[in-house]
Amino acid sequence: MELNELKKKFRHRSSVDIKDVEIAMKAVPFLVREIEKMEDKIADYEKRIEHLSLLQKKRAPLEKSGQKNKTRWEVHVNEEENRLYVHLAGELDYSAVKLASNSIIAVLSNLREGYDVVNNFTELQGPFKKRVIFHLRKLVYNFSQTGIANVVCIKTSDIEPITEIFQSGAKAEGFQAFEVSSPEDAISTLQNVGRFLKA
């Protein structure tokens, strides 16, 4: 059933003709679902407006990127989705991962409680030393303190020490962690989590 067809047919009417009763009966459940979607959107926009009004005059950036030694990072916040996208690539060393993790933490104030994180780790290379792991654990801690709901790691098979940090952090801090192999799977996973929670 198409919303535009219903609007076209009934926009200028104050009641339903007997010949349209069957269409109207089918339309009611559809329209209720559409109303619920709109109510959810309105509630989300209200939270977003409230969150934005609480931010200080000097607002944190929505995106950051950089490169040091053999490490590259890109971070950006999608405010409408209430989602953080993180892309770490190359070989992680202590000084570079410290800068990268600070870039990620710097944008967190743009997110509202219940946000999601998508980590793209497909271009990461080991080895992953303890000092590097420390800064990733610091990230997990900051995520948990700022109200993360879900984290999805897009990974290859050889970065298990990195994804394990997010899995163990999720268990300890009470958010959900998922591992997938593509950006499309990451988005699909988050959409399905949302549907499951509303069901």
N, C-alpha and C positions, 0 to 999 in steps of 0.2 A: 504494500500500500504506500502510495506517495503522498507526502504532506502537501505538495503543490497542487495536486489534483483535488484534494479535499478543500483546500483554500479557494480554488477556482470555482468549485461547485457550490460551496456553502457560504462564501464570504458575505454576500448581500442578503442572506436569508435570516429570518428570526426564528424559524422553526423548520422541521424536516417534513417533507411530503410523505404520504403513505408509500409511494413508489420508491422512496429512498431509504426506507426503514432498514432494509437489509444492509445497505452500505453503511448507514449510521451505526448499526450494531457491531459491524466489523471494525469500524473506525474507533470506537470508544477505547478498547484496550490499547490500540496503537497510539492514540492521542495521550492516554495516561502515561505511557512509556516516554513519549516525547516531552511531556510536562516534567516528568522526573529528571530527564536529561537536562532540561533547561534550569530546573531548580538546583541541580548539582553544579551546573556552570555558574549560576548566579552566586551560590554559596562560595565557590572557589574564587570568583572575582572579588567578592567581599573580603575574603581572607587575604587575598593579594593586596587589595587597597589598604587594608588595615596594616599589613606587614610593611608596605612601602611607606606609610605615614610614620611608622615607628623608626625608620632608618634615620640616621643622622643626616645633617645637611650635606656633608661630604660623603657621598655614597660610594660603596665599594664597587670596583669594576665588575662587569658581567663576564669578562673573559681576560685570560692572561696566557701568554705563551713565552717560551724561551728555549735557549740551548746553552749547554755548558759541557765542555769536553765532548764525550760521545753520547750525551743524553739530550733528548729533545722532549718538550712537553707542550701540550695545548689543553687549556681548560676553558669551558664556557658553560654558563648557566642559561637554561631555557626557563624563563619565569612562568610562562603560561603552563608548561608541563610540570613545573616545580621539580626540575630535574637538572642534575649536574653531569656534564660529559667530561671525562678525563682521558687524555691520550698520552701515554708514556711510551717512548721509543728509544732504542739504542741500548748501550751498556750503562747500567746505573752505577755511579760512584757516589761516595758520601757527600761531597760538596754539591754535586749537581742535584741529587735527590733531595737534599735539604732545601735548595732553592725551589725545586718543583713542588715539594710538599707545602712550602710556605705560600706559593702561588695559589694552590688549591684552597688552603685555609683562608686566604684573603678574600675569596669570592663567596664563602659559605653564608655570610650574613644576608645575601640576596635570596636565600632559599627559606621557604616556610616549613614548619614542622611537618613531618610525614613525607619528606622529599625522597627521591630516588637518585642513585648514582650509577652511571654506566662507565666502567673502566675499560678502555681499549688497550690491552696488553699484547696484541698480536705481533708487535715489532720489538718487543723487549728481548734482550740477550743477557745471559748470565756471565760470570757467576754472581750470586747475590750474597754479598758479605753481611755480617751481623750489623755493621754500622748503617748499611742501607736499609735493612729490615727494621731497625729502630725507627726511622722516619716514616716508614709505611705503617707501623703500629701507631705512631703519633697521629697519622691521618685517621685511622680507624677510631681512635679515642675521640678526636674532634668530630667525626661524623656522629658518633653516639651521643656526644654532648649537645649537638645542634639538632637532633630530632630526625635522623635518617630512618626510613622505613625499609628500603630495599637497596641492595647493591648487586649489580650484575657485572661479572668480569668476562670480557671477551678475551679468550686466551688461546695459546698454543700449548701443546702437551709438555713442553720443556720448561715451563715457568711455575711449576707446582709450589715452590717455596713462597712465591708472591701471592698466589690465589689462596693458599692455606692461611695466610695472615687475615684475609677478609672472612674466610669461613670460620676460623676460630674466634675472631672478633664478633661475628654475628651471634655465635652461640653464647659468648660471654655477655654481650651487651643487649641482646634481645631484638635485633633486627634480622631480616632475611637476606641470605646471600645465595646467588645463583652463578653457575658457570656455563657459558655458551661459546660457540665457535664463530659467530658472525654478528655484525651490528643488527641485521634484520632479526636474528634470534633474540637479541637483547631486548629490542622494542616489543617483540611478540610476547616474550616472557613477562615484561612489566604490564602489558595490556591484560594478559591472562590472570596475573596476580590480582589486578584491580577488579576484574569480573568475578573472580572467586570470592574476594572479600565482600562484594556487594550481594552475592547470591544468598 
